[in-house]
């Protein structure tokens, strides 16, 4: 192998593909990048067997070839170089590559590329559809934080992707909260799709999409064991979780007794302040909602937190309130999590009472729905 490419292109590719490198593995080759030089391209691939990323950059290929190199060593060395052309070539045997730029060079040891796990592709025979990359990235951010952080219930450590007609829906839940985001596809699918993607893979997919300007193509293998996300220069693949996701219709409340609309930034700031005092009190943040009175046109949402060892705080927020006065408590961290990812100017809180799940959604839209379980309010 002998190939010349731009340092900035290789650095970007290594940084992106590096998200799929195994940090700890009994297989040393999973800590390596596979570099494949052919035609006018250099292809960098990494996998941890759960997910994989393949990144293609333009290059001048004098001699085609394949090699695997230690990911951390190669990434750190390339990052230390200046922008401009650099060269990679076999030297001192087939498992050593000379990486050089100007008067700087390094020999990097590799492992036989035949041992590198292939990113097999059979997705062309399965379900395929396209979605706007920025919309998909935002949708992932709206739900992935609500997935469970442990694998005790594998389906809850994933994100459900469901397509019916031209509606794509992402959902995640951990037993205490659930986020659901719905977007419209340009082209409807003939057959319905319902799969579960590991939440960690979804988080990495969101990062891969961060600089994408072209539509993203999603392909699902016929046996529904893998998903491929394809962009002009990047292919992202992840395994899928086998199981049945909770029935959303049984979880999302359809009625409310109290509905309040508040400015998102205002309630987020108040929730963050309350969370400071709630840290040592099981993260309990209390909401007291009062509808307008005869003398006041606006209702009020009062957000408080109280901890014996740190103190207390209170924020009174003007709000549009319909229905009955009520009190409810939420986990302060969960509140800031959901309010931080929302983009609408105003948010609606729809509540049935102190002991029933509450709904948070963008005001005037049902494209995003968040369900959050209440916490027990102690006696005052």
N, C-alpha and C positions, 0 to 999 in steps of 0.2 A: 504494500500500500504506500502510495505517495500522493499527498493531497495538499493543496493550498487553499486557505479560506480566510475570511476576515475575522479578527479576534472578537469583534463586537457581536458578530453573528453566532460564533461558537459559544461565547460566554452566555448569550441569551438562551441558546438551545440547551446547554448543560444545566443552567439554572432551572429551566422548565422541566426537562426530563428528570432532573435530580429529585423531583418530588416523589418519584416512583421508586427510587433506590431504597433497598431494604436497609434499615438502620442497624438491625440485629438479625442475623440469620446463621443457621448452621451450614448454609451453602455460600461459600466465599464469593462465587461469581455473581450473586445477587447484589453485591456491593460494587459491581462494575457497570460501566457503560459499554454497550456494544456499538462500535463505530463501523459503518459500512460505506465505503467509498465506491461509487459506480456512476457511470454516465457523467452528468454535470452536478452531482449532488453528494453531500455527506449526510448520512442518516445516523442520528444518535438515538439509541433505544435504552430504556431502563424498565425494570419490572421487579416487583416484590412478590409475585405470584398472585397477589390479590388484585392489583391493578398494574397497568403499564402505560408508558408514554413513548411515542416515537416522534422525533422532531427532525424535519428535513431542512437543510440550508444549502444554498448554492455554493459550489466549490469548483476549483480547477483540479481535475483528477488526472494525474500523470500515470499512475498505476492503481488499478482497482484492487480492493482487498477488504478483509474484515479482521477486526481485533477487538478484544475487550480490555479496558483499562480501569484501574481503581478510580471510582467516581470522585471521592473526596480529593485525592491527590490531583487528578486532572482538572477538576473544577477550580480548586484553589490556585493552581499554577497558571491556568489560562486567565483567571481573574486578575492576577498580578501583572499581566502583560499590558502593553499599550495598545490602543486601537490601531488597526491597520492589518496588513497581511501577515500570516503566520503559516508554518508548514508542519505537517505530521508525516513521518515516514518510518517504515520498518528499519530497525537497526539492531545489530547484535542478536540476530535470531528472530524468529517469527513472533515471539511473545514479548518483545520489547519495542517500544515506539519512541523515536526521537521527536520531541516537540521543541520547535525553535522559532525564534523571532529575532532577527538581527544578530547581535552578539550574545543573546541569551538562549540557553538550551537546557533541556532536561531529558533524561531517559526514564520512561515510565514503564514498569513491568505490567504484564497482562496475564490473562488466563485464556486457554484455548477457546475460541469463539464457538466451537462445536458444542460446548457444554452450556451455552447460554439458552435459556428457555425461549422458544419461539412465541411471538405474538400471533397465534393462528387466527386467520380471518375467514369466517364463514357467514358473516353478517349480511353479505349481499343477497343471500337467499332468504333472509328473514324480513321482519318489518322495518321500514325505513320512513323517516319524515324529516323535514327541515324546520328549524325554529330560529328566530332572530337571536344572535349570540348575546346581545346586551340584555334582552328580555329574559333569556334563560338564566343568565348569571344573576340578575336581580331576583328572579323567582327562587333560585337555590338559596340565596342569602336570606330570603323571607322565611324559609322553613327549616334549614339544616340545623340551626341552633337548638331546635326543639326535640331533636332525636336523642335517644338515651345514650349516655356516655359509656355504658358497660354492655357486655354481650350476654347477660343473664337471660334476656328475651331477645334473640337475634333480630326479629322483625322490627322491634322498636329501636334497634341500633341502625336502622336504615331509613331511607326516604322512599315513599311510594310514588312511582310515576305511573299515571293512568291517562290514557287517551281514549276519548269517546267522540267519534265524529271529528269536529274541528276544535275540540276543547282538550287542552293538556292541563292536568292537575298534578301538583306536587303536594305531598303531605308528610308530616313527621310528628311523632308523639312519643313522650317518655312516661306516660302514666299520670303526669301532673299538669301537662300542658300539651297543646297540639296546634300546629300551624298548617294552614291550607292555602295554597296560591293557585289560581286558575288563569290561564292565558289562552288566547285564540290563535290557532294555526291558520296559515294562509290556505292550506289544502287539507281537507278532511281525510281521515283514514277509513278504509273500508271495513277493517276488523278492529275491534276494541283491544286495547293493550293494558295490562296491569302487571307491573314488576316492582321489585324492591331493591334499591341500590344502597350499598353501604354508605353511611353518612360521611365517613372519612373520605371516601372516594368522591362523594358529591362536593365536599369542601375543596378538594384538589381540582375537581372539574371547574369549579367557579373561578379558581385562580388561573387555570389554563385559558379560560374565556375572557380574562381581563383586558387583553389587547386585541381581541378578535373584532374585525369589522364585517367579515363575510358571514352569511347564515351558517349555522352549525347543523350538520347532518347527523342524526342519531340513527343507529342501526342496532337491531336486537337479533341475536342469533335465533334460528328456528326453535331450538330446544330451550330458549329463554334462560341460558346460563351466563351469557355475557352481553354487555352493552358496549358499543363503539361510538365515540364522539369524534367526528371528522371535521377538521378545518383545513384550509389550503396547505398549511405546512405542518400540522400536528394531527396525530391520531392518539386518542386517549381510550383505553380499554379498561373495563372493570368487571369483575365477577358480579353476579347477582345473588341475592339472598332468597332461599327457598322458604316459603311460608305464606301465611295469610295475614294481611294487614287488618287492623281493627276497622269495623264498619263505621265510616264517618257519619252516616245518617243517624246512628244511635248515640253519637257523642256530641254533635253540634246542637245546642239549644235552638229552637225555632221561635220561641216567644220570649218576651221580657216584661217585667213589671216596672222597671226603672231604666230609662235611657238618658245618658248624658253625653253631650258633645263638647269637647275641649280642644284648645290649641295643642298640637302635638308637642312642640318645643317647650311650652309652659308646663305641661304635665310630666314630660321627661325630666326637666330640670328639678321639679318638685320630687319626683320619684328617686332621683339620684341623691338629693339631699336627705330624704328619709332613709335611704339605704345606708347612709353613714351611721345613723343611730340604731338601725335595725340589725346591724351585723352581730351584735352580742345578744340579740333577742330573737333568735331563730329566723331572722330576716323578715319579721312580720311588719308589713306596712298597711296601715288602716285607711280606708276610704269612707268618708261620710258624705252622702249626697242629699242635698236639699233642693226641692223644686222651688220655683219663684213664688214669692208671697204677694199679697195685694199691693204692698209698697215697693216691691222690687220686680223689675222686668226679667232679670237674669236669675238663674238658680246658682247654686254654689257646690263645688266639690272641695272638701277639706281632706288633705292628705297629712297623716301624722305617723310618727314612730316614737317609741318610748323604750328606753333600756335603763335599768336600775343603776348600772355602773357607768354609763356615759352621759345620759341626759335625754332630752326629747326635742322634737321640732314640729313645726306646723306650717302648712301652706294652705291658704284659702284662694281658690281659683274660681273666677266667674265661668259659668257654663250654661249651655242650653239644656234644661232638664225637663223630661217628661215622665209622668207616672208618680210613683210613691217615693217618699223619703226612705233611705235604706243605709245600712252600714255593711261593710264587707272588708275582709283583709286578704291581701295577696302576698306572695313571696316577692320581696323587693328586687331581688336579682332577676327573677323572671319578668317582672314589669319592665325593667330597664332593657333587658334583652330584646323584647318585642318592640318596644317603642323606638329603640335605636335603629332597627332595620326598616321601619315604616317611613314612607316618603311623603305622605299626604300632609297638608297643612293642619287638618283637624282630624281627630279620631273619636270614635263613638264607643262608649262602654254600655253594653246591654246586659242587665242583671235581673235575675229572678228572685234573689234574696241572699242572705248572709251565708247560707249553707249549700248553695247551688253554683255550678260552674258559671263563670262569667265569659262574655264574648267581647273581644276587642277587634274592631275593624276600621278601615278607612272610611271616613264620613262620605256618604254619597256613592259608595262602591261596595260590591260584594266579591271583588276579585281576590281579596285577601281577608281571611278570617282566622283569628287566634282564639282558642279556648283555653282558659286558665282556671284551675281548681282553686277554691278559696282556702284560707287557713283559719284555724279556730281562733276566735277573738276571746281573749281572757277576760274575766270579770274585772270591771273597773272599780 
